Amino acid sequence: MRRLEIQFAAALLLTAASIVTAHAHASLEKDEAAPGSYKAVLKVPHGCDGKATNLVRIDIPEGYIGVKPMPKAGWTLETKKGDYAKKYDLYGKEVTSGVTSVTWSGGFLADEFYDEFVLSGTLAGVEAGQTLYFKALQQCEGAEVAWNEEPAEGQNAHSLEHPAPSLTVVAAGGGDEHAGHNMTMSTPADAVTAGDLTIAGGWARAMLPGQPAGGGYLTVTNKGKSADKLVAVSSPSAGKVEVHTMEVVNDVMVMRPVEGGVEIPAGATVELKPGGLHVMFMQVKEPFKAGGTVPVTLEFEKAGKVDVTLPVQAKAGADEHSQH
């Protein structure tokens, strides 16, 4: 009897150890997504053999294009660019090259803490059932872990010691289209329509006292057969409102107003989100507070003026607006 108890206890310990090991892997927060806009969030749960992490690199898989990384306070952000294996259509523009790897370095993530490293991009030229591997390198002082193993056909990825974080492509509408503010061609519950356009998923970030500007985000889907263009934005809550873009130029994050409006291609979705295109509220009369709302008027070239209300949310993340 005593021997059976010992064997049972040992089995429980082995099972618990396997569960801990599985959850200790670097992984993507959302491991399923339909083609279109996708926010890749790499979760790093621990250091290297107890040592603090000071560098994280993600290699961008083919089929994930137009990548823009989110800066992290205390970390140096670098990108490497190269040619894609084929040509892609990105919101009506043909692209043949882009970011192929992103590195955050010089930070300090203690072994007992957890953090996330965020990319924003578009899944293009991919099909349902396809798996993309976001191979990652985690470096610590005198040690490193390469999360780069791909399972063989029929092999369970959890059996690998260092599996590469993976994303499974699903058919449109098959994943959680609200996670990461992805949109399908269906109409969301919070949507406002104008002609062929659907505006949804809007929100504004809560501001700190004395912050000079605030940010707003939303998604525009064009269900029509011809392109439209967002030409102006206004709000009674701000003296001036513009659409700004964030991009990495010579390894430096640059923010500037968009000239000539934002194209909304036929049959496509354009996302204004943190780390990319976004609404910039300047000369704000009162700082936006969580729980409040911000009235906004969007003016489109064909659909005309559309009034939307953005709920104010205190979401965590890089706040590009404090840099203006």
TIVOLUM-657226 format. One record per residue (C-alpha): x, y, z. Coordinates in pm, whole numbers, padded with zeros to 5 digits, always signed. Example, Ala and Ser with C-alpha at 12.3 -4.5 7.8 and 13.67 -1.06 7.14 Angstrom:
// TIVOLUM-657226
+01230-00450+00780+01367-00106+00714
//
This chain:
// TIVOLUM-657226
+00000+00000+00000+00280+00235+00094+00453+00163-00237+00135+00248-00433+00103+00577-00244+00462+00669-00328+00410+00580-00696+00088+00785-00707+00259+01083-00544+00548+01059-00789+00302+01052-01080+00128+01363-00945+00463+01543-00916+00555+01453-01275+00215+01573-01399+00245+01900-01206+00596+01950-01337+00480+01901-01696+00198+02155-01643+00439+02412-01498+00679+02352-01787+00400+02399-02041+00288+02726-01887+00649+02843-01851+00700+02860-02227+00711+03193-02408+00385+03212-02601+00145+03439-02788-00148+03582-02592-00382+03515-02884-00279+03200-03073-00565+03201-03327-00661+03478-03570-00827+03535-03905-00649+03709-04195-00635+04086-04146-00515+04309-03865-00348+04115-03580-00176+04226-03260+00093+03976-03160+00159+03983-02785+00458+03770-02679+00431+03667-02315+00765+03617-02136+00694+03443-01803+01043+03407-01652+01415+03468-01698+01696+03231-01802+01782+02986-01524+01683+03244-01263+01866+03533-01431+01692+03855-01537+01600+03904-01902+01762+04202-02077+01697+04125-02446+01402+03983-02639+01403+03932-03015+01114+03816-03232+01165+03690-03588+00866+03785-03804+00714+03493-03997+00627+03516-04366+00263+03622-04400+00274+03876-04115+00337+04209-04288+00343+04582-04216+00478+04510-03868+00517+04791-03616+00651+04718-03267+00529+04889-02951+00805+05074-02759+00871+04981-02396+00993+05226-02134+01351+05145-02033+01417+04929-02340+01594+05016-02667+01387+04921-02971+01550+04808-03296+01406+04663-03616+01562+04475-03906+01406+04500-04251+01426+04271-04551+01242+04141-04857+00931+03926-04831+00919+03594-05017+00638+03731-05233+00436+04046-05301+00146+04140-05071-00144+04383-05086-00152+04605-04778-00465+04825-04777-00449+04867-05153-00072+04917-05169+00167+04657-05306+00450+04580-05061+00754+04360-05115+00955+04424-04800+00917+04515-04435+01024+04440-04080+01168+04088-04046+01281+04098-03683+01230+04319-03378+01463+04345-03078+01403+04503-02738+01731+04535-02545+01886+04705-02244+01591+04642-02015+01565+04446-01691+01295+04185-01638+01359+03994-01315+01302+03618-01316+01011+03646-01071+00824+03892-01297+00631+03861-01623+00604+04099-01919+00465+04133-02271+00629+04243-02596+00384+04373-02857+00375+04387-03237+00104+04522-03464+00068+04403-03822-00146+04232-04083-00193+03864-04166-00189+03846-04547-00156+03569-04804-00240+03308-04540-00509+03039-04531-00721+02882-04259-00536+02598-04091-00193+02744-04158+00047+02786-03863+00289+03078-03832+00585+03052-03593+00707+03367-03416+01053+03240-03320+01194+03432-03024+01526+03475-02846+01541+03561-02477+01883+03674-02349+01997+03718-01992+02340+03790-01845+02551+03490-01941+02253+03283-02055+01984+03268-02323+01681+03069-02430+01585+03029-02796+01213+02962-02839+01252+02827-03192+01149+02460-03206+00873+02359-03449+00685+02033-03394+00714+01757-03651+00396+01646-03826+00168+01485-03566+00389+01594-03275+00245+01785-02979+00421+02121-02940+00402+02087-02561+00643+01794-02582+00916+02029-02708+01158+02184-02462+01163+02525-02632+00864+02547-02870+00838+02852-03094+00533+03069-03012+00276+02986-03278-00035+03131-03437-00301+02923-03614-00488+03100-03893-00866+03054-03881-01139+03145-04128-01286+03495-04104-01532+03496-03815-01376+03179-03668-01166+03354-03405-01243+03620-03145-01274+03917-03375-01300+04164-03085-00967+04061-02932-00704+04303-03058-00992+04498-03225-00986+04276-03535-01296+04316-03755-01483+04080-03984-01733+04195-04244-02020+04139-04000-02159+04441-03813-02046+04468-03447-02296+04566-03178-02130+04905-03114-02110+04996-03484-02212+05321-03651-02275+05304-04026-02250+05567-04298-02309+05454-04654-02079+05158-04717-01869+05232-04407-01895+05076-04061-01716+05243-03770-01672+05033-03454-01441+04937-03169-01379+05301-03075-01222+05417-02748-01007+05698-02609-00723+05656-02360-00759+05818-02017-00517+06109-01971-00293+06208-01683-00327+06556-01526-00125+06802-01731-00086+06565-02027-00073+06782-02343-00266+06553-02579-00487+06247-02586-00539+05955-02819-00840+05790-02978-00874+05460-03164-01136+05299-03388-01183+05065-03683-01338+05152-04019-01465+04877-04251-01558+04953-04611-01818+04705-04741-01854+04888-05072-01696+04839-05413-01508+05169-05420-01256+05330-05188-01338+05617-04950-01112+05845-04750-01115+05987-04397-01034+06352-04463-01098+06526-04127-01171+06465-03758-01308+06712-03504-01433+06715-03145-01581+06975-02907-01350+06828-02641-01033+06947-02818-00921+07262-02997-00751+07060-03271-00781+06698-03387-00562+06517-03640-00487+06164-03750-00126+06076-03667+00094+05783-03754+00375+05611-03564+00657+05439-03749+01017+05338-03696+01261+05544-03905+01630+05459-03871+01548+05266-03551+01376+05571-03401+01000+05590-03333+00863+05890-03525+00512+06038-03496+00368+06277-03752+00029+06392-03888-00109+06207-04189-00118+06425-04499-00401+06394-04751-00631+06177-04540-00654+05805-04467-00754+05577-04754-01027+05320-04679-00992+05065-04965-01298+04884-05099-01371+04564-04908-01101+04639-04651-01068+04731-04285-00844+05011-04157-00758+05012-03789-00657+05319-03590-00482+05170-03288-00201+05221-03033+00138+05202-03200+00005+05288-03547-00246+05523-03704-00444+05701-03428-00658+06006-03360-00467+06286-03186-00665+06524-02964-00471+06847-02902-00556+07156-02698-00776+06932-02483-01010+07137-02264-01021+06884-01978-00811+06565-01950-01009+06255-02050-01113+06051-01746-01186+05679-01737-01559+05619-01748-01627+05934-01950-01683+05977-02323-01540+06186-02606-01773+06301-02889-01605+06288-03230-01709+06381-03582-01544+06189-03865-01561+06336-04215-01525+06103-04513-01478+06202-04874-01784+06002-04994-01978+05895-04684-01978+06249-04541-01980+06339-04172-02039+06072-03906-02078+06134-03531-01934+05872-03295-01880+05860-02919-01558+05715-02781-01570+05568-02428-01265+05664-02220-01067+05367-02090-00759+05345-01867-00579+05083-02074-00218+04996-02000+00050+05027-02267+00283+05272-02434+00124+05617-02445+00250+05782-02760+00062+06103-02683+00276+06198-02386+00562+06239-02634+00396+06524-02824
//
